[in-house]
């Protein structure tokens, strides 16, 4: 268990209401989170409200969507099989900008993102349906060969369809292997899952959802806070 880092409002959460002629304050009410919390929810903020007639202040927990970064570059092994892939990479590499190696790599990946999306749409889109359709075509032509096994045209057609099926099957297998690795990271390897939860937690600690402006008025919202600051 870990105390929620993001909070807004007064610091103290309990007061004895000046009993016995002496006012006492303490911060004894807190909100806690755990690993599953960071896996399920996005940015969380705890508001310490006014206590009213109670000794304790109520805690209001609010969930907000944190700012999202741009879509990250994703590479699929099956794309490397296409001859256009190597041409795309060579073109992007020849246009290297000035700067550090890491900056050059980021710019190359940005240039590759759109061409690879087009390649994926042209050849690898809905690969599993492609596999099912190719399998059906192969079964149909092989059934025809059963009734006419010496037909050269059917033999050549069966060969072409079989090679296409094997190629699509290989691409589908590569994709499933990568997807299984992602599934393992998400639910299989608890240590890795814990690592990513901790990284998400550390990132969200730097977020500010609420702030008081120069006039003392409360401003809520990530973009609104950015405009004030």
C-alpha positions in Angstrom: 0.0 0.0 0.0 1.1 3.5 -0.8 -0.2 7.0 0.1 -1.7 8.9 -2.8 0.7 11.6 -3.7 -1.6 14.1 -5.5 -3.8 16.0 -3.1 -5.5 19.4 -2.9 -6.9 21.4 0.0 -5.8 21.8 3.6 -2.9 19.9 5.0 -4.5 18.8 8.3 -7.4 16.3 8.3 -8.4 16.3 12.0 -9.0 18.8 14.7 -10.3 18.5 18.3 -12.5 21.6 17.8 -10.7 23.6 20.6 -11.7 21.2 23.4 -10.1 21.8 26.7 -9.1 25.3 25.6 -6.4 24.1 23.3 -6.8 23.6 19.5 -5.0 20.5 18.2 -4.4 19.6 14.5 -3.2 16.4 12.9 -3.0 14.8 9.5 -4.3 11.3 10.3 -6.8 10.7 7.4 -5.1 9.6 4.2 -5.9 7.9 0.9 -4.0 4.8 -0.1 -3.4 3.0 -3.4 -1.8 -0.2 -4.5 -0.4 -1.9 -7.6 -3.8 -2.8 -9.1 -5.0 0.8 -8.6 -2.4 2.1 -10.9 -3.1 -0.6 -13.5 -6.8 0.1 -13.6 -7.1 3.9 -13.1 -5.6 6.9 -14.6 -4.6 10.1 -12.7 -6.1 10.3 -9.2 -6.5 13.3 -7.0 -7.6 13.5 -3.4 -9.4 16.7 -2.2 -9.3 17.5 1.5 -12.6 19.2 2.0 -13.8 21.3 5.0 -14.8 19.3 8.0 -18.1 21.1 8.9 -19.2 19.9 12.4 -17.1 16.7 12.3 -13.6 16.3 13.7 -12.4 14.8 10.5 -12.4 16.3 7.0 -14.0 14.2 4.3 -11.7 13.0 1.5 -13.0 13.2 -2.1 -11.3 11.0 -4.6 -11.5 12.1 -8.2 -10.4 10.3 -11.4 -9.1 12.3 -14.3 -7.7 11.4 -17.7 -4.1 12.4 -17.7 -2.4 14.0 -20.8 -1.5 11.5 -23.5 1.7 11.6 -25.4 1.8 11.0 -29.1 1.4 7.6 -30.6 4.6 5.6 -30.2 6.3 3.8 -33.0 5.4 0.2 -33.3 7.3 -2.3 -35.4 5.9 -5.7 -36.6 8.2 -8.4 -37.6 6.0 -9.4 -40.6 6.6 -6.1 -42.3 10.3 -7.0 -42.8 9.3 -9.7 -45.2 8.1 -7.2 -47.8 10.7 -5.9 -50.3 9.3 -2.4 -50.0 10.2 -2.4 -46.3 14.0 -2.3 -47.0 13.5 0.4 -49.6 11.5 2.6 -47.2 14.2 2.2 -44.5 17.0 3.1 -46.9 15.2 6.2 -48.0 14.5 7.3 -44.5 18.1 6.6 -43.4 19.6 8.6 -46.3 17.7 11.7 -45.1 19.4 11.7 -41.6 19.2 15.2 -39.9 22.0 16.8 -38.0 22.2 16.1 -34.3 22.8 13.3 -31.8 22.4 9.7 -32.7 19.3 9.4 -30.6 17.7 12.5 -32.3 18.5 11.0 -35.7 16.9 7.7 -34.8 13.7 9.5 -33.6 13.4 11.5 -36.8 14.0 8.4 -38.9 11.3 6.5 -37.1 8.9 9.4 -37.5 9.5 9.4 -41.3 8.9 5.6 -41.4 5.6 5.7 -39.4 3.3 6.8 -42.3 4.9 4.6 -45.0 4.8 1.6 -42.8 1.1 2.3 -42.0 0.4 2.4 -45.7 2.4 -0.9 -46.2 0.4 -2.5 -43.4 -2.9 -1.4 -45.0 -1.9 -2.6 -48.4 -0.6 -6.0 -47.5 -1.1 -7.0 -43.9 -4.4 -5.4 -43.0 -6.7 -7.9 -41.2 -4.1 -10.6 -41.6 -6.2 -13.3 -39.8 -9.1 -12.9 -42.3 -6.6 -13.1 -45.1 -5.3 -16.4 -43.6 -8.8 -17.8 -43.4 -9.7 -16.8 -47.0 -6.4 -18.2 -48.3 -7.0 -21.5 -46.5 -10.5 -21.7 -48.0 -9.1 -21.1 -51.5 -6.4 -23.7 -51.0 -9.0 -26.3 -49.9 -11.2 -25.6 -52.9 -8.4 -26.0 -55.5 -7.1 -29.2 -53.8 -10.6 -30.6 -53.9 -10.7 -29.9 -57.6 -7.4 -31.7 -58.0 -8.8 -34.8 -56.3 -11.2 -35.2 -59.3 -8.7 -34.1 -61.9 -5.1 -34.8 -60.6 -3.3 -34.5 -63.9 -4.7 -31.1 -64.8 -1.6 -28.9 -65.2 -3.5 -25.7 -64.8 -5.0 -26.8 -61.5 -1.5 -28.0 -60.4 0.1 -24.6 -61.1 -2.8 -22.7 -59.5 -2.6 -24.9 -56.4 1.1 -24.2 -56.2 0.6 -20.4 -56.3 -2.2 -20.5 -53.8 -0.3 -22.8 -51.4 2.8 -20.5 -51.5 0.6 -17.5 -50.8 -1.1 -19.4 -47.9 2.3 -20.3 -46.4 3.4 -16.7 -46.7 0.3 -15.3 -45.0 0.5 -18.1 -42.3 4.1 -17.0 -41.5 3.0 -13.4 -41.2 0.1 -14.3 -39.0 2.4 -16.4 -36.8 4.9 -13.6 -36.4 2.1 -11.3 -35.3 0.7 -13.7 -32.8 4.1 -14.2 -31.3 4.5 -10.5 -30.7 0.9 -10.3 -29.3 1.7 -13.1 -26.9 4.7 -11.3 -25.6 2.5 -8.2 -24.9 0.0 -10.5 -23.2 2.8 -11.9 -21.1 4.0 -8.4 -20.1 0.5 -7.4 -19.1 -0.6 -10.5 -17.1 2.1 -13.1 -17.0 5.2 -11.4 -15.6 4.2 -9.8 -12.3 7.6 -8.1 -11.8 7.4 -6.4 -15.2 3.8 -5.5 -14.5 4.9 -4.0 -11.2 7.7 -2.1 -13.0 5.4 -0.4 -15.4 2.9 0.4 -12.7 5.7 2.1 -10.7 6.8 4.1 -13.8 3.2 5.2 -14.3 3.0 6.2 -10.7 6.2 8.3 -10.9 5.0 10.0 -14.0 1.7 11.0 -12.5 3.3 12.5 -9.4 4.5 15.3 -11.7 1.0 16.1 -12.9 -0.9 19.0 -11.4 -4.7 19.0 -11.9 -5.7 21.8 -9.5 -4.0 25.1 -8.5 -4.9 28.5 -7.1 -4.4 31.4 -9.4 -3.2 34.9 -8.5 -6.6 35.9 -7.1 -6.9 32.8 -5.0 -9.5 31.1 -7.2 -9.2 27.4 -7.7 -8.4 26.3 -11.3 -9.0 22.6 -12.4 -7.8 20.8 -15.5 -4.4 20.1 -16.9 -4.6 22.6 -19.7 -6.2 25.2 -17.5 -3.3 24.8 -15.0 -0.8 25.1 -17.8 -2.5 28.4 -18.9 -2.3 29.8 -15.4 1.3 28.9 -14.9 
